[in-house]
Each structure stands twice: as structure tokens, then as C-alpha cells.
Amino acid sequence: MTANYERLSALNKNYLWHPFTQMKDYNASDPFIIERGEGVMLYDVNGRAYYDGFSSVWLNVHGHNVPELNEAITDQLGRVAHSTLLGMANVPAIELAEKLAEISPRGLNKVFYSDSGATGVEIAIKMAFQYWHNKGIPGKTTFVTMNQAYHGDTLGAVSVGAIPLYHDIFRPMLFPSLAVPYPSASLIGEAEEAAGEATLNALRELFETRGNEIAALIVEPIVQGAGGIIVMPPGCLRRMAELCKEHGVLLIADEVATGFGRTGSMFACGLEAVEPDLMVVGKGLTGGYLPVAATLATDEVYSAFYADYEEQKTFFHGHSFTGNPLGCAVALASLKLMEERRIVEGVDGKSRFVGEKLAALADRPHVGEIRRQGLMLGIELMRDKAMGTAYNWEDRIGVRTSMRARELGMLTRPLGNVVVFIPPLASTEAELDAMTGILMQAVVDVTEEGF
Ligand code: PLP
């Protein structure tokens, strides 16, 4: 260990408070400190290389230190780093808004920027709420979400969150929302169909009995991310969208995790030709470079706010860094690269490749479902697959497997007992081969060899 590492390690323990982290555990071990990145590799301050097997929390598209993206930022830096969207505009914010409207599901033509997925969700929730108010339709103030939903950590986003471990402590300070089950395609045959039907029936019943109270349904389309990489049965999202339309409920698609190619389509909604009323994007929007998010609204939603000032229909919401030019410039460059390199078109083939490699794990005694949609994968670890028993949370099986993967040279972060594999979309087959090799080794080492 170098003197530089020792210095940074002490400073880390003294000053940093990490997200979603029990700091007592963190400080009990040697911190892991990243210094630089190149392609799909990240390098720690001691010079060791690691594959970025979770795209730095599901953000990264083209890899790290990409010349075209770096250049977009430095070019913009030579003009202006930041100016506000309050009462004025800036060049990249305008151009990116046009581009987002072009590539998004039909009808989403208005772009409202923010700086994280959670703030994008807050905006969608507030827009949906005020939409009904502005339309003069009273009482439509309740939100429907899905069990195990995750939409970010600000209070509005937590109010439509449904992961007890993260959210229950805050319930007393949240607005109540209603939840329906998230259906899983991993159930076989009739069970899969039944799961889809159960969701649709629950939703139909809610809409029929309480539709006049419901402002919107918020959904992680096709893949529920933080809930454990759960993939919906085909056709379900489409039918959920139809139910919303039939019952006058707005549909908010939270594409923060699924957007920008991750599921094999530019947006997961595109897999089923779903056209939501509001759509939230973040994470991969800038290729994973800078914190920019956006909430896209249809002309219909926008028009409910478009009125003479005296009518008091203005959307009073904004953030200091809304429409940040550096972020918008790199987002534009990332989208251009995605087109030039046909990144989205490549995802399905890479997904199949990874799926075939990981099939070798299927017969292992502690590997349950291997869930996959595009380049979002989750491997469920089980104490006893034959008996269907789960590991106890105290076993920290996901954490231990991720730590072992790191020792073997790949970074990821688990979701409970689910090991996550979400590599940068630009990863080559050779890189995916190496990463899945590490992943499988880590699973076997921890679950069978007791590492
Ligand atoms: N929505 C979904 C579906 C997410 O997966 C996440 C983050 O993982 C968020 C919202 C929150 O995004 P952020 O962490 O940028 O606030």
C-alpha cells in the first residue's frame, strides 16, 4: 500500500459518509478508492484494474474516459460551464430537448430537466398532481405504484417507493400511495400468465373502485431494477397502459434505469409500443458522465399548464443546475455516439451471448433464477434451491459474492441475494466473456467453497 493510499484511506474514514452504507462496516475494512477509468475498466489508486460490471450503478454506456465525450465537455467548457434555465435558455439544453423528443415514445415532446433520477421522478409526480388540478378535475391526488418499486430517495420518490428495508422508516413523513404486485416473467407457463393477470386484475379493480382519486400509475417499465431485476411477462406493460387510458389515469414511465438501450430498446416502453404521459430519464442519458435527468411530458400534459399567468397554472419547480450546459453537451455527444456505433442494436446479441455463458450456472445448487432483459441481469442466489429456501439476510450472500468478484477483478453491487450484472453497453464480446467468467467464479467460490 502506498503512502498516497494510506493518506486517502484515513481521509475517507474521517470525512466521507457513503450512500446506502453502514459506515461501521465500511470503516472496518480498507476502503476501495478509484483513481481513473479507461474503456470498461476502472483503476484503483494502487493501480489495480477492475471491469466495471455494473456500469458504475447502471449509468455507463460507452465506457470511461471516452475521447468523444471528453471533447464535448471541454468544448462546452470553453464557452460556458453553467447558466440557468430560469427565464433564459442555453444552446445544448435546447438541442438536447429536441433530440430527446425525437427518440422518445411518440407524444413526449416537452422536456423538463433536473439532475438525478429522483428529482426527475419528483417532477413527474408533481406534474401529474397539478395536471388534474389545472384541468379543474378535483380529487385525483393518489398515486399507484408497484410492490418493491424503487424511484429514488427524495421524499416524493420514496412515497411511491415500496421496498420495506429502504422506505418503511420514513413512512410517517410520506404521502400514502397504493401498490399492485410487479409481475415476474420468470415464473413458468401458466404461473407467468397468472402473475400478469394478477397485476392487471389488481390494477383494474383499483381503477374501477377508486379511479376518481387516482392521478397516475408510476412504473419501472419491463424491468424492475432495485427490486431485484424482475422482468415483466410480455404484453403486461402494454395492457397496463391500456387500463390507464381507459380509466383516465396518467402513466408515468420511470426509465431512469431502463432508458438508453439497457433493455435492448432505446426505451423499455418501446419494446411494447407504449406511449406514457410522462417519462423520467437519467443515469445513461449522459453516457454516465454527468448528473442530468429529464422528465418528458406529452403536449396534452403541457397544455394543462399553458395559460395566462393570472390563471395560476404555472409549474413552480426548478433546480439550480436545471439544464446544465456541460451535462447537456455530453448527453448530446453520447446519443450521437450511440447512433454512430449502433449501440442499442447491439444489445440483444450481447444479451444472448451473456445468457448462453451464464447458462452454465443454471445447475448449480445455490443458483436460482437467472433473470435477463437486454444487458440488465440478476442472478438469484438460494440457500437450498431444491427446497426453495432463501439465504438469510445475515448471510450477506450477495455482498460476499460481489466482494469475491472484486478480488477476481470485477466490480458489481448486489441487491440482497441477487447478484447484479449490468455491464457498459459498449462492452465487447471478449470483455463480456471475461466479466461473466469472473461472475461465475465468484458465485461458485462463495456459495460452494465458502469464500
Ligand atoms: N428510478 C429508478 C428506476 C432507479 O433505478 C433509480 C436509481 O437507481 C432512480 C429512479 C433514482 O435515480 P437517482 O439515483 O439518479 O436519483
Residues whose N, C-alpha, C, O or C-beta is under 5 A from the ligand:
A	BS01	PLP	S116 G117 A118 Y150 H151 G152 E220 G225 D254 V256 A257 G282
